[in-house]
């Protein structure tokens, strides 16, 4: 997984937006990138999908899942679009955050899922904005209270926030 390339891609996308208020408006970003966003009734266990047809991309997300999950799903599918659109024209994601090792995916598919997850984390919780918010709060980042507060600010799940802070070496 090429984290430098993913971070570079995310930073280039974010530089194109003057309004960098929190939480990041992931739907606005996706639409500006030419991707249509559609809530869709999906079966249980399916969080989202990206379809690319005749050069047009559509992200469908499971309308029965909560707002935080939907935001991450949209960001994840946008990650597939930005990073993998030359490799496939259809991505269907089932429980992509905690995908089982025995899910039957090829090693390449597993890497693409990890890359899309990292992209989603990086775009929803940009490093500079995350560090700024951490500097504002005066509590231990290892506390549940701190994680919950940051998760609310960025409109992500506490699990996503914990993973992001850990991946940046801030814990």
C-alpha positions as CSV (number, residue, x, y, z in Angstrom):
1,X,0.0,0.0,0.0
2,X,1.5,3.3,-1.1
3,X,0.5,5.7,1.7
4,X,2.5,8.6,0.2
5,X,0.6,8.3,-3.0
6,X,-2.8,8.2,-1.2
7,X,-1.9,11.1,1.0
8,X,-0.7,13.1,-2.0
9,X,-4.0,12.3,-3.8
10,X,-6.1,13.3,-0.8
11,X,-4.1,16.6,-0.2
12,X,-4.6,17.5,-3.9
13,X,-8.3,17.0,-3.6
14,X,-8.6,19.0,-0.4
15,X,-6.5,21.9,-1.8
16,X,-9.3,22.4,-4.3
17,X,-11.8,23.3,-1.6
18,X,-11.7,26.7,0.0
19,X,-14.3,25.7,2.7
20,X,-12.3,23.4,4.9
21,X,-14.8,23.4,7.8
22,X,-15.5,20.4,9.9
23,X,-17.0,18.0,9.4
24,X,-15.6,17.5,5.9
25,X,-18.4,17.6,3.4
26,X,-17.6,14.3,1.6
27,X,-20.7,14.4,-0.6
28,X,-19.7,17.9,-1.9
29,X,-16.2,16.7,-2.6
30,X,-17.4,13.5,-4.4
31,X,-19.9,15.5,-6.6
32,X,-17.1,18.0,-7.4
33,X,-15.0,15.1,-8.6
34,X,-17.8,14.1,-11.0
35,X,-19.3,11.3,-8.9
36,X,-23.0,11.0,-8.3
37,X,-24.2,10.0,-4.8
38,X,-27.3,7.9,-4.5
39,X,-28.9,6.4,-1.3
40,X,-30.0,2.9,-2.1
41,X,-31.8,0.1,-0.4
42,X,-29.1,-2.6,-0.1
43,X,-29.1,-6.0,1.5
44,X,-27.8,-6.4,5.0
45,X,-24.0,-6.5,5.1
46,X,-23.6,-4.4,2.0
47,X,-22.5,-0.8,2.8
48,X,-21.9,0.7,-0.6
49,X,-20.9,0.3,-4.2
50,X,-19.1,2.2,-6.9
51,X,-20.2,1.7,-10.5
52,X,-18.4,3.3,-13.4
53,X,-20.3,3.1,-16.7
54,X,-19.5,5.0,-19.9
55,X,-17.1,7.3,-17.9
56,X,-19.7,8.2,-15.3
57,X,-19.3,7.2,-11.7
58,X,-22.0,6.6,-9.2
59,X,-21.6,5.8,-5.5
60,X,-24.5,4.0,-3.9
61,X,-24.7,3.8,-0.2
62,X,-26.9,1.7,2.1
63,X,-29.7,4.1,3.1
64,X,-30.5,2.0,6.1
65,X,-27.1,2.6,7.8
66,X,-26.5,5.6,10.0
67,X,-25.0,8.9,9.0
68,X,-21.5,8.2,10.3
69,X,-21.3,4.8,8.5
70,X,-22.7,6.4,5.3
71,X,-20.1,9.2,5.4
72,X,-17.3,6.6,5.7
73,X,-18.9,4.5,2.9
74,X,-19.0,7.4,0.5
75,X,-15.4,8.3,1.3
76,X,-14.3,4.7,0.9
77,X,-16.1,4.4,-2.5
78,X,-14.6,7.7,-3.5
79,X,-11.2,6.2,-2.6
80,X,-11.9,3.3,-5.0
81,X,-12.8,5.8,-7.7
82,X,-9.7,8.0,-7.2
83,X,-7.3,5.1,-6.7
84,X,-8.6,2.1,-8.6
85,X,-11.0,3.2,-11.4
86,X,-8.5,1.8,-14.0
87,X,-8.6,-1.7,-12.4
88,X,-12.4,-2.3,-12.3
89,X,-15.7,-0.7,-13.1
90,X,-17.6,-2.1,-10.2
91,X,-16.8,-2.2,-6.5
92,X,-19.3,-3.7,-4.0
93,X,-18.2,-3.4,-0.4
94,X,-19.5,-5.7,2.3
95,X,-18.4,-4.8,5.9
96,X,-15.2,-3.3,4.5
97,X,-13.8,-2.1,7.7
98,X,-13.5,-5.5,9.4
99,X,-13.3,-7.8,6.4
100,X,-12.5,-11.4,7.3
101,X,-9.2,-12.9,6.2
102,X,-11.1,-15.8,4.8
103,X,-13.5,-13.6,2.7
104,X,-12.2,-15.2,-0.5
105,X,-10.7,-11.9,-1.8
106,X,-7.5,-12.0,-3.8
107,X,-4.5,-10.3,-2.3
108,X,-4.9,-7.5,-4.8
109,X,-8.5,-6.9,-3.7
110,X,-7.5,-6.9,-0.1
111,X,-4.9,-4.2,-0.8
112,X,-7.5,-2.2,-2.7
113,X,-9.9,-2.4,0.3
114,X,-7.1,-1.3,2.7
115,X,-6.2,1.6,0.4
116,X,-9.8,2.7,0.1
117,X,-10.1,2.6,3.9
118,X,-7.0,4.6,4.3
119,X,-8.2,7.2,1.7
120,X,-11.5,7.5,3.6
121,X,-9.8,8.1,6.9
122,X,-7.4,10.6,5.4
123,X,-10.0,12.6,3.6
124,X,-12.6,12.6,6.5
125,X,-9.9,13.3,9.1
126,X,-7.1,15.3,7.4
127,X,-3.9,15.3,9.3
128,X,-3.6,19.1,9.7
129,X,-7.2,19.5,10.8
130,X,-6.9,16.6,13.2
131,X,-3.7,17.9,14.8
132,X,-5.4,21.3,15.1
133,X,-8.4,19.9,17.0
134,X,-6.1,17.7,19.2
135,X,-4.2,20.8,20.2
136,X,-7.5,22.5,21.2
137,X,-8.5,19.8,23.6
138,X,-6.6,19.3,26.9
139,X,-7.3,15.6,27.5
140,X,-5.4,12.4,27.1
141,X,-5.9,10.9,23.6
142,X,-6.0,7.5,25.1
143,X,-9.2,8.3,26.9
144,X,-12.6,7.3,25.5
145,X,-13.8,10.9,26.2
146,X,-11.1,12.4,23.9
147,X,-11.8,9.9,21.1
148,X,-15.6,10.5,21.4
149,X,-15.2,14.3,21.3
150,X,-12.9,14.1,18.2
151,X,-15.2,11.6,16.5
152,X,-18.2,14.0,17.0
153,X,-16.2,16.9,15.6
154,X,-15.2,15.0,12.5
155,X,-18.5,13.1,12.2
156,X,-16.9,9.7,12.2
157,X,-17.2,6.7,14.4
158,X,-15.0,6.4,17.5
159,X,-13.5,3.3,15.9
160,X,-12.5,5.2,12.8
161,X,-11.0,8.0,14.9
162,X,-9.0,5.6,17.0
163,X,-7.6,3.9,13.9
164,X,-6.7,7.3,12.3
165,X,-5.0,8.6,15.4
166,X,-3.1,5.4,15.8
167,X,-2.1,5.3,12.2
168,X,-0.6,8.8,12.6
169,X,1.3,7.7,15.6
170,X,-0.5,10.1,17.9
171,X,-1.5,7.5,20.5
